[in-house]
């Protein structure tokens, strides 16, 4: 078995164990939260008999062990139950709302990589100069302010004072939404050949994605700068300079790749964390995503939807980590050799 396959099998087995632990934890926490889910779902005007019937339907009067066993049995059949918030299957809600959040996070990840890493490289190449100082200050601002603060600031600047971008939603009401094929609006617009709708959807996603990515951009720039400065002090960099190699080649070929490994780990974690952090940005921009849906079901103590949403976000987080581990193993041969040498 190849080292990469061994690494993948190990990460998958650990991820399954983690998901089981997360399901137990969130299942218990969701039932400890004060409030009667049946009463919240039916409202204050519901009779006691109606509340008791719903409690019996949800198995709320049984022990938590029996409830979890019923959940595992239903989950094995691909059933996460009915959401009390939407009165639809939780799987249907997740299938509807998850693509919008993934699309937002994916574009934010592109911004994070496309701006953060080049800024870190530029800062390291001009260490101690004006460009370095400006980038460090901007990176610190990006890291220190929460995403929802940037969401409000960007909305005020580029939607109200300078009406360049739209305020809310995924697409303008005047345009026809293309047929839902993948669930990803930008991709569905391309599949439908509707370039006007694609341009409008891209126009809508810029502000929320950039607001969500600013913290990651600052983090990526700071880490890339620190790692590249450390790499620049290595003897082989001095040797490359003594041979007269151009600075751009030294930065791109000899300094950037070793510096990318620790930065890639943090970037992967930030990318996965944006799934959970997106709910405030989605609330500001009225983005119809899973994170915003998750907040609504938590406020209504919708047990099935809470567990389903957390499990999907946790699974996505673990998948991103596995992808990052495989990328690092591809970049750094020492990790592959270490996996091969283990019994």
BAMAR-969208 format. One line per 2 residues: for each residue x, y, z of C-alpha. Coordinates in steps of 0.02 Angstrom, whole numbers. Layout:
REM BAMAR-969208
X,Y,Z ~ ...
REM end
This chain:
REM BAMAR-969208
0,0,0 ~ 70,170,-50
110,299,87 ~ -23,418,22
-156,282,29 ~ -100,238,206
-112,421,255 ~ -286,435,177
-348,276,264 ~ -281,336,431
-361,508,414 ~ -528,433,360
-533,314,508 ~ -494,456,628
-627,564,545 ~ -761,431,569
-718,419,754 ~ -724,609,770
-894,617,683 ~ -965,486,801
-901,586,949 ~ -972,748,878
-1141,668,848 ~ -1148,607,1029
-1094,775,1098 ~ -1210,884,996
-1354,761,1022 ~ -1334,777,1210
-1308,966,1208 ~ -1461,994,1097
-1569,906,1226 ~ -1493,997,1375
-1533,1170,1304 ~ -1678,1243,1407
-1847,1243,1325 ~ -1973,1117,1260
-1949,1090,1072 ~ -2129,1034,1051
-2199,1188,1138 ~ -2081,1304,1040
-2132,1222,876 ~ -2320,1227,908
-2325,1399,989 ~ -2407,1462,1148
-2585,1433,1085 ~ -2562,1244,1066
-2654,1132,1188 ~ -2565,1017,1310
-2630,867,1214 ~ -2554,930,1051
-2387,961,1137 ~ -2388,785,1212
-2427,708,1043 ~ -2279,798,963
-2165,750,1107 ~ -2216,569,1083
-2184,582,896 ~ -2010,652,928
-1975,519,1065 ~ -1936,659,1187
-2010,564,1335 ~ -1888,419,1311
-1713,410,1382 ~ -1573,499,1288
-1491,331,1250 ~ -1649,269,1165
-1666,434,1072 ~ -1486,422,1009
-1514,241,956 ~ -1666,296,855
-1564,436,778 ~ -1423,318,727
-1549,195,653 ~ -1633,333,551
-1466,409,500 ~ -1407,241,433
-1556,248,314 ~ -1513,426,261
-1651,504,366 ~ -1614,649,483
-1795,676,529 ~ -1914,821,500
-1865,1001,537 ~ -1987,1088,654
-1931,1254,577 ~ -1974,1216,395
-2085,1060,414 ~ -1977,976,283
-1850,834,295 ~ -1685,897,364
-1593,817,218 ~ -1699,921,98
-1656,1080,193 ~ -1471,1038,195
-1473,999,8 ~ -1553,1169,-23
-1448,1280,91 ~ -1277,1195,93
-1226,1237,-88 ~ -1249,1424,-59
-1134,1420,94 ~ -1005,1311,6
-1006,1429,-143 ~ -981,1578,-28
-841,1492,68 ~ -757,1433,-93
-750,1608,-166 ~ -691,1675,3
-555,1542,1 ~ -500,1599,-172
-488,1777,-105 ~ -390,1716,46
-263,1623,-59 ~ -259,1747,-203
-227,1898,-91 ~ -151,1828,69
-6,1727,-1 ~ 54,1858,-128
45,1993,6 ~ 148,1883,122
278,1853,-14 ~ 286,2039,-55
304,2083,129 ~ 445,1958,155
540,2017,0 ~ 532,2198,60
560,2162,245 ~ 577,2321,349
525,2435,206 ~ 367,2538,181
275,2401,85 ~ 311,2277,224
248,2396,358 ~ 87,2435,264
50,2251,232 ~ 83,2207,414
-36,2341,476 ~ -172,2289,353
-148,2105,399 ~ -164,2145,583
-326,2241,549 ~ -395,2096,450
-357,1970,587 ~ -414,2075,734
-587,2126,670 ~ -726,1994,658
-800,1951,489 ~ -969,2029,527
-885,2196,566 ~ -802,2193,395
-968,2141,319 ~ -1054,2297,389
-908,2411,343 ~ -899,2346,165
-1086,2362,145 ~ -1082,2542,204
-935,2586,91 ~ -976,2493,-69
-1165,2472,-62 ~ -1228,2634,16
-1097,2773,-3 ~ -1027,2701,-164
-1167,2595,-239 ~ -1052,2478,-333
-1111,2311,-266 ~ -1285,2246,-221
-1337,2239,-39 ~ -1417,2068,-18
-1462,1903,-97 ~ -1380,1792,-226
-1456,1865,-385 ~ -1563,2012,-437
-1751,1990,-431 ~ -1766,2051,-610
-1669,1902,-677 ~ -1732,1725,-700
-1645,1599,-589 ~ -1574,1458,-697
-1634,1278,-669 ~ -1563,1202,-510
-1441,1066,-565 ~ -1293,1068,-446
-1363,1192,-320 ~ -1214,1307,-347
-1288,1462,-427 ~ -1132,1518,-521
-1105,1345,-592 ~ -1288,1323,-637
-1284,1490,-730 ~ -1139,1428,-834
-1225,1262,-867 ~ -1379,1356,-926
-1270,1468,-1036 ~ -1341,1623,-953
-1190,1737,-943 ~ -1294,1885,-886
-1358,1789,-735 ~ -1181,1726,-701
-1111,1903,-701 ~ -1251,1961,-587
-1225,1816,-466 ~ -1037,1848,-464
-1074,2032,-430 ~ -1181,1982,-280
-1053,1863,-203 ~ -903,1981,-203
-942,2083,-46 ~ -996,1940,70
-853,1828,11 ~ -724,1966,33
-792,2009,206 ~ -782,1826,255
-605,1808,187 ~ -523,1963,263
-473,1876,424 ~ -400,1731,325
-310,1851,208 ~ -225,1934,356
-182,1767,433 ~ -112,1697,270
-9,1854,239 ~ 66,1853,414
108,1668,411 ~ 180,1672,235
287,1822,281 ~ 352,1742,441
390,1575,357 ~ 475,1653,207
582,1766,317 ~ 637,1612,412
674,1523,248 ~ 771,1673,179
894,1650,323 ~ 936,1472,269
1110,1440,199 ~ 1047,1373,32
962,1541,-3 ~ 1129,1630,23
1210,1504,-92 ~ 1079,1535,-227
1112,1722,-214 ~ 1298,1694,-226
1270,1602,-389 ~ 1180,1756,-455
1004,1683,-465 ~ 869,1817,-490
773,1866,-334 ~ 608,1818,-414
672,1643,-448 ~ 740,1627,-271
575,1684,-197 ~ 468,1574,-309
570,1414,-317 ~ 680,1407,-162
592,1509,-28 ~ 406,1495,-65
383,1307,-75 ~ 461,1263,95
365,1409,172 ~ 201,1349,98
187,1192,206 ~ 150,1274,376
48,1410,292 ~ -57,1282,199
-104,1197,361 ~ -172,1357,438
-255,1410,275 ~ -345,1243,269
-405,1265,448 ~ -462,1443,412
-552,1384,255 ~ -647,1252,354
-681,1371,498 ~ -766,1492,377
-911,1368,365 ~ -952,1401,547
-909,1586,542 ~ -1015,1622,390
-1179,1638,484 ~ -1154,1822,531
-1100,1869,356 ~ -1248,1774,285
-1362,1866,406 ~ -1293,2037,354
-1310,2002,168 ~ -1469,1896,179
-1372,1752,101 ~ -1480,1593,94
-1348,1476,163 ~ -1335,1333,287
-1249,1436,421 ~ -1393,1559,427
-1514,1412,429 ~ -1416,1337,574
-1439,1493,680 ~ -1627,1491,649
-1647,1308,700 ~ -1543,1335,857
-1654,1480,911 ~ -1807,1368,886
-1723,1217,968 ~ -1756,1114,813
-1664,957,873 ~ -1657,860,710
-1600,1011,609 ~ -1470,1060,741
-1389,889,739 ~ -1395,876,550
-1320,1049,522 ~ -1178,1022,645
-1138,851,573 ~ -1130,920,395
-1017,1065,447 ~ -906,946,548
-894,824,403 ~ -847,965,284
-716,1026,408 ~ -640,851,417
-642,830,228 ~ -548,994,205
-419,938,333 ~ -394,774,241
-369,867,77 ~ -243,982,160
-148,833,233 ~ -139,753,61
-78,916,-17 ~ 57,934,115
109,753,89 ~ 122,788,-97
227,945,-69 ~ 337,874,68
412,702,25 ~ 472,680,205
293,652,262 ~ 268,515,133
430,431,186 ~ 379,445,369
214,357,331 ~ 308,221,236
430,189,379 ~ 293,168,511
241,-10,551
REM end
